Amino acid sequence: MNLKKIRLHMISMPLKKPFVTHLQRVESREGIIIEVEDKDGLIGLGEVVAFSTPWYTEETVTTSYHMLKDVLIPLLERHGVNHPTELSELFDSVRRNAMAKASLEMAVWDLYARQQDKPLWDVLGGTREKVLAGAVVGAGATDGMIKQTRDLIEAGYERIKIKISKGADIDVVRTLREEFPHLSLLADANSAYDLGDAGHLKSLDEFCLEMIEQPLGVDDLVDHSILQTKLETPICLDESIVTPSDMKSAIHLNSCGVVNLKLGRVGGYNSALAIYRLCMENGIRLWCGGMIEFGVSRAHNISLSTLEGFSIPGDISSSSKYWDEDIIDTPIVVENGMVKRFDNPGIGVELNGKRLKEVCTFREEFVL
């Protein structure tokens, strides 16, 4: 692929409103934007979606920077790459660190598509002209959650995910269901419960939720399998699915009926596509999850979501939901519950250089 340079941009931007779960309150979002440039000057874009602290996974922005600078970029420099699919084998010598791997892989896939002068969704085999969009309502006072939900519905979102935890679940869901009886609603627990709470979680069945996401431990498949036999509501796995091997085990154990597929969490496209195929072959529904990302990662999520199997609205909200101004030149906009795919080469968007410079806190370049 004739790679020439890699640039890392450490950025930080305040959210328009704090994002709250029982694990963390996020008021400002850090990240790393990656540019991979070839000898002809074409540039592919990627994004580190890890948070500043290890509340979602063990990775952070800082650890991802270390992995990129000291491990992954040197590997790429030593061995090179002819096609993005080769990165899986190249990175196999590095345990875990999926978000760091994904960011570099995303950039290489984007560059590869641009070299072919094709949209990335086309290279991946996507067919959808528009992708289904959902949004997340963070934990908080019930009145505030109702207002957020109403505002999102008025903005065109047709699927809303709400954050729940012990002591802030049944009454919250009941109130929202009474207020919005026909809304596609799902609850995300971020591992707030254990198997002993099965009877309590069973109470959620009466509210006709689309699913309950990751109710139990972040690395658990067995207890989720037991819990699913006790619930009518489908279980959706998020943090528990990191590799295709995890997905095979979840299928064997009947641990879930749905998977939230996040490029960053699973290490990039190569792993994501393998998990996608396993889901399609075994009747597991799936959707594309979000990480309060900047526009680069959202554009990648749109490319992935054009694959036919993404039949549930994903966490692909408008740029304006979180940011006063995003770092890409074409903001992502949800209209009538849908986002149009980008038809330009690669992920279809470019960096907004002026905005990137305003929010950049550190920059480093590597010549390959």
C-alpha positions as CSV (number, residue, x, y, z in Angstrom):
1,M,0.0,0.0,0.0
2,N,3.1,2.2,-0.1
3,L,2.6,3.8,3.3
4,K,4.7,6.9,4.0
5,K,3.6,8.7,7.1
6,I,1.4,8.3,10.2
7,R,0.2,11.3,12.2
8,L,-1.4,11.1,15.6
9,H,-3.6,14.0,16.8
10,M,-4.5,14.0,20.5
11,I,-7.7,16.0,20.8
12,S,-10.1,17.1,23.6
13,M,-13.6,18.6,23.2
14,P,-16.3,19.4,25.8
15,L,-19.6,17.7,25.3
16,K,-22.7,19.9,24.9
17,K,-24.2,18.1,27.8
18,P,-22.6,15.6,30.3
19,F,-23.1,11.9,29.5
20,V,-23.9,9.9,32.6
21,T,-24.0,6.2,33.5
22,H,-23.7,4.5,36.9
23,L,-20.0,4.0,36.1
24,Q,-18.9,7.5,34.9
25,R,-19.9,11.0,34.2
26,V,-18.3,12.2,30.9
27,E,-18.1,16.0,30.5
28,S,-15.2,16.3,28.1
29,R,-14.1,13.7,25.5
30,E,-10.5,13.0,24.6
31,G,-9.4,10.9,21.6
32,I,-6.7,10.3,19.0
33,I,-7.3,11.0,15.4
34,I,-5.0,9.0,13.1
35,E,-3.9,9.9,9.6
36,V,-2.1,7.3,7.5
37,E,-0.6,8.8,4.3
38,D,0.7,6.9,1.3
39,K,3.4,8.0,-1.1
40,D,0.9,9.7,-3.5
41,G,-0.5,11.9,-0.7
42,L,-3.8,10.0,-0.1
43,I,-4.8,9.9,3.5
44,G,-6.9,7.4,5.5
45,L,-8.5,8.3,8.8
46,G,-9.0,6.4,12.0
47,E,-9.9,7.2,15.6
48,V,-9.1,5.9,19.0
49,V,-12.4,5.5,20.8
50,A,-11.1,4.6,24.3
51,F,-12.1,6.9,27.1
52,S,-9.7,8.9,29.4
53,T,-10.2,6.5,32.3
54,P,-10.8,2.7,32.1
55,W,-14.5,2.6,33.0
56,Y,-15.7,1.0,29.8
57,T,-12.8,-1.3,29.1
58,E,-9.2,-1.4,30.4
59,E,-7.9,0.7,27.6
60,T,-7.6,4.5,27.8
61,V,-6.5,7.3,25.5
62,T,-3.0,7.2,27.1
63,T,-2.5,3.5,26.9
64,S,-3.7,3.5,23.3
65,Y,-1.2,6.3,22.4
66,H,1.6,4.1,24.0
67,M,0.5,1.0,22.0
68,L,0.4,3.0,18.8
69,K,3.7,4.7,19.2
70,D,5.8,2.0,20.8
71,V,4.2,-1.2,19.4
72,L,1.7,-1.1,16.5
73,I,3.3,1.6,14.3
74,P,6.7,0.0,14.6
75,L,5.2,-3.3,13.6
76,L,3.6,-1.7,10.6
77,E,6.9,0.0,9.7
78,R,8.9,-3.2,9.9
79,H,6.5,-5.5,8.0
80,G,4.4,-3.2,5.8
81,V,1.0,-4.2,4.4
82,N,-0.4,-5.0,1.0
83,H,-4.0,-5.2,2.0
84,P,-5.9,-4.3,5.2
85,T,-6.8,-7.9,5.9
86,E,-3.1,-8.6,6.7
87,L,-3.3,-6.5,9.8
88,S,-5.1,-9.2,11.8
89,E,-2.1,-11.5,11.5
90,L,0.4,-8.7,11.9
91,F,-1.2,-7.6,15.2
92,D,-1.7,-11.2,16.5
93,S,1.6,-10.9,18.4
94,V,0.0,-8.2,20.6
95,R,-2.5,-9.3,23.2
96,R,-5.8,-7.4,23.6
97,N,-5.5,-3.5,23.1
98,A,-8.4,-3.8,20.7
99,M,-9.1,0.0,20.5
100,A,-5.5,0.9,19.7
101,K,-5.5,-1.8,17.0
102,A,-8.8,-0.8,15.6
103,S,-7.8,2.9,15.2
104,L,-4.9,2.0,13.0
105,E,-6.8,-0.6,11.1
106,M,-9.6,1.8,10.4
107,A,-7.2,4.3,8.9
108,V,-5.6,1.7,6.7
109,W,-9.0,0.4,5.5
110,D,-10.0,4.0,4.7
111,L,-6.8,4.6,2.8
112,Y,-7.2,1.3,0.9
113,A,-10.7,2.3,-0.3
114,R,-9.4,5.8,-1.3
115,Q,-6.7,4.1,-3.3
116,Q,-9.3,2.1,-5.1
117,D,-11.4,5.3,-5.6
118,K,-14.3,3.6,-4.0
119,P,-16.5,4.3,-0.9
120,L,-15.5,2.1,2.0
121,W,-19.0,0.7,2.3
122,D,-18.7,-0.6,-1.3
123,V,-15.3,-2.3,-0.5
124,L,-16.9,-3.9,2.5
125,G,-19.9,-5.2,0.5
126,G,-22.5,-2.8,2.0
127,T,-25.8,-2.2,0.2
128,R,-27.9,0.1,2.3
129,E,-28.2,3.7,1.0
130,K,-29.4,4.8,4.4
131,V,-28.6,3.4,7.8
132,L,-30.9,3.2,10.8
133,A,-30.0,5.6,13.5
134,G,-30.7,5.5,17.3
135,A,-29.6,7.6,20.2
136,V,-28.7,7.2,23.9
137,V,-30.2,8.9,26.9
138,G,-27.8,8.9,29.9
139,A,-28.9,8.2,33.4
140,G,-30.4,11.0,35.5
141,A,-33.6,12.4,36.9
142,T,-36.6,10.8,35.2
143,D,-38.0,14.2,34.1
144,G,-34.8,15.0,32.4
145,M,-34.7,11.6,30.7
146,I,-38.2,12.1,29.4
147,K,-37.3,15.5,28.0
148,Q,-34.2,14.1,26.3
149,T,-36.2,11.3,24.8
150,R,-38.9,13.6,23.5
151,D,-36.3,15.9,22.0
152,L,-34.7,13.0,20.3
153,I,-38.0,11.7,18.9
154,E,-38.7,15.1,17.5
155,A,-35.3,15.1,15.9
156,G,-36.3,11.9,14.0
157,Y,-34.8,9.1,16.1
158,E,-36.9,6.0,16.2
159,R,-35.0,3.9,18.7
160,I,-33.8,5.2,22.1
161,K,-31.5,3.5,24.5
162,I,-31.6,4.4,28.2
163,K,-29.0,3.7,30.9
164,I,-30.3,1.7,33.9
165,S,-28.7,0.5,37.1
166,K,-29.8,-0.9,40.5
167,G,-32.3,1.5,42.1
168,A,-32.8,3.4,38.8
169,D,-34.4,0.9,36.6
170,I,-38.0,-0.4,36.9
171,D,-39.6,2.9,37.8
172,V,-37.6,4.7,35.1
173,V,-38.5,2.2,32.4
174,R,-42.2,2.2,33.5
175,T,-42.4,6.0,33.4
176,L,-40.8,6.2,29.9
177,R,-43.0,3.4,28.5
178,E,-46.1,5.1,29.8
179,E,-45.0,8.4,28.3
180,F,-43.9,6.8,25.0
181,P,-46.0,3.6,24.6
182,H,-45.0,2.8,21.0
183,L,-41.3,3.8,21.1
184,S,-38.6,1.2,20.3
185,L,-36.9,1.3,23.7
186,L,-34.0,-0.7,25.0
187,A,-32.1,-0.6,28.4
188,D,-28.4,-0.7,28.8
189,A,-27.1,-1.9,32.2
190,N,-23.3,-1.7,31.6
191,S,-22.9,-4.8,33.9
192,A,-24.8,-3.3,36.9
193,Y,-26.4,-6.6,37.9
194,D,-25.5,-10.2,38.8
195,L,-27.4,-13.4,38.4
196,G,-29.0,-13.0,41.8
197,D,-31.0,-10.1,40.3
198,A,-32.7,-12.4,37.7
199,G,-36.1,-12.0,39.4
200,H,-35.8,-8.3,39.5
201,L,-34.7,-8.1,35.8
202,K,-37.7,-10.4,35.0
203,S,-39.9,-7.4,35.9
204,L,-38.7,-5.6,32.8
205,D,-40.4,-8.1,30.6
206,E,-43.8,-6.3,30.9
207,F,-42.4,-3.2,29.2
208,C,-41.8,-4.8,25.8
209,L,-38.2,-3.6,25.6
210,E,-36.3,-4.4,22.4
211,M,-33.5,-5.8,24.5
212,I,-31.6,-5.4,27.7
213,E,-27.9,-4.8,27.0
214,Q,-25.0,-6.3,29.0
215,P,-26.9,-6.8,32.3
216,L,-24.2,-9.0,33.9
217,G,-20.4,-9.1,34.0
218,V,-18.2,-7.6,31.3
219,D,-16.4,-10.8,30.6
220,D,-19.4,-13.2,31.3
221,L,-21.1,-15.6,28.9
222,V,-22.2,-18.4,31.2
223,D,-24.4,-16.4,33.5
224,H,-25.9,-14.5,30.6
225,S,-26.9,-17.8,29.1
226,I,-28.7,-18.8,32.4
227,L,-30.3,-15.4,32.7
228,Q,-31.6,-15.5,29.1
229,T,-33.6,-18.7,29.9
230,K,-35.4,-16.7,32.7
231,L,-36.3,-13.6,30.6
232,E,-38.6,-13.0,27.7
233,T,-36.6,-9.8,26.8
234,P,-33.7,-10.6,24.5
235,I,-30.2,-10.1,26.0
236,C,-27.8,-8.0,23.9
237,L,-24.1,-8.5,24.6
238,D,-21.7,-5.7,24.3
239,E,-18.5,-5.8,26.5
240,S,-18.6,-9.6,26.6
241,I,-18.0,-9.9,22.8
242,V,-14.4,-8.9,22.0
243,T,-13.2,-11.6,19.6
244,P,-14.8,-14.0,17.1
245,S,-14.0,-16.7,19.6
246,D,-16.2,-14.9,22.2
247,M,-19.0,-14.8,19.6
248,K,-18.7,-18.6,18.9
249,S,-18.9,-19.3,22.7
250,A,-21.9,-17.0,23.1
251,I,-23.7,-18.8,20.2
252,H,-22.8,-22.3,21.7
253,L,-24.1,-21.2,25.1
254,N,-27.2,-19.3,23.8
255,S,-26.0,-16.3,25.8
256,C,-27.8,-13.7,23.7
257,G,-30.2,-12.9,20.9
258,V,-28.6,-9.7,19.9
259,V,-25.1,-8.2,19.6
260,N,-23.9,-4.6,19.9
261,L,-21.0,-4.5,17.5
262,K,-18.4,-1.8,18.0
263,L,-15.4,-1.5,15.8
264,G,-13.2,-0.2,18.6
265,R,-14.2,-2.9,21.1
266,V,-13.5,-5.8,18.8
267,G,-10.3,-4.5,17.2
268,G,-11.4,-3.2,13.9
269,Y,-13.0,-4.4,10.7
270,N,-11.3,-7.8,10.3
271,S,-12.6,-9.0,13.6
272,A,-16.0,-7.1,13.2
273,L,-16.6,-8.8,9.9
274,A,-15.9,-12.2,11.3
275,I,-18.3,-11.6,14.2
276,Y,-20.9,-10.2,11.7
277,R,-20.7,-13.4,9.6
278,L,-21.1,-15.6,12.7
279,C,-24.2,-13.6,13.7
280,M,-25.7,-13.9,10.2
281,E,-25.1,-17.7,10.1
282,N,-26.7,-18.2,13.5
283,G,-29.7,-15.9,13.5
284,I,-28.2,-13.4,15.9
285,R,-29.5,-9.8,15.4
286,L,-27.0,-7.0,15.6
287,W,-26.5,-3.3,15.5
288,C,-23.6,-0.9,15.4
289,G,-22.8,0.6,18.8
290,G,-21.3,4.0,19.6
291,M,-18.8,5.4,22.0
292,I,-19.6,9.2,22.1
293,E,-17.2,9.4,19.1
294,F,-16.0,12.2,16.9
295,G,-17.0,12.3,13.3
296,V,-14.2,10.0,12.0
297,S,-15.4,7.0,13.9
298,R,-19.0,7.8,13.2
299,A,-18.3,7.8,9.5
300,H,-16.7,4.4,9.9
301,N,-19.7,3.2,11.7
302,I,-21.9,4.3,8.9
303,S,-19.8,2.4,6.4
304,L,-20.1,-0.8,8.6
305,S,-23.8,-0.3,9.0
306,T,-24.5,-0.4,5.3
307,L,-24.1,-4.2,5.5
308,E,-27.5,-5.8,5.1
309,G,-27.5,-7.6,8.5
310,F,-27.6,-4.3,10.5
311,S,-31.4,-4.4,10.9
312,I,-31.6,-2.6,14.2
313,P,-31.0,1.2,14.6
314,G,-27.4,1.8,15.8
315,D,-25.8,4.5,18.0
316,I,-25.2,6.7,15.0
317,S,-26.5,10.1,16.2
318,S,-26.0,13.5,14.5
319,S,-22.8,15.3,15.1
320,S,-24.8,18.1,16.8
321,K,-26.0,15.8,19.5
322,Y,-22.7,15.9,21.3
323,W,-20.6,18.7,19.7
324,D,-21.0,22.4,18.9
325,E,-18.7,21.7,16.0
326,D,-17.3,18.3,14.9
327,I,-13.8,17.7,13.4
328,I,-15.0,16.6,10.0
329,D,-15.9,18.8,7.1
330,T,-19.4,17.2,6.6
331,P,-21.4,16.9,9.7
332,I,-23.4,13.7,10.2
333,V,-27.1,14.4,10.2
334,V,-30.1,12.2,11.2
335,E,-33.2,12.7,9.2
336,N,-36.4,10.7,9.8
337,G,-34.4,8.1,11.8
338,M,-31.9,7.6,9.0
339,V,-28.4,8.7,8.0
340,K,-27.4,8.7,4.4
341,R,-24.2,6.9,3.5
342,F,-21.3,8.9,2.1
343,D,-20.6,8.1,-1.5
344,N,-17.1,9.8,-1.8
345,P,-14.1,7.5,-1.7
346,G,-13.1,6.0,1.7
347,I,-15.3,6.9,4.6
348,G,-16.5,9.9,2.5
349,V,-15.5,12.7,4.8
350,E,-12.3,14.8,5.4
351,L,-10.9,16.5,8.5
352,N,-11.9,20.1,9.2
353,G,-8.3,21.3,9.6
354,K,-9.3,24.5,11.4
355,R,-11.4,22.7,14.0
356,L,-8.8,20.0,14.4
357,K,-6.2,22.6,15.2
358,E,-8.4,24.3,17.7
359,V,-9.0,21.1,19.7
360,C,-5.6,19.4,19.3
361,T,-3.5,19.2,22.4
362,F,-0.6,17.1,21.0
363,R,0.6,16.0,17.6
364,E,3.2,13.5,16.5
365,E,4.3,12.3,13.1
366,F,6.0,9.0,12.2
367,V,7.9,8.5,8.8
368,L,7.7,4.9,7.7
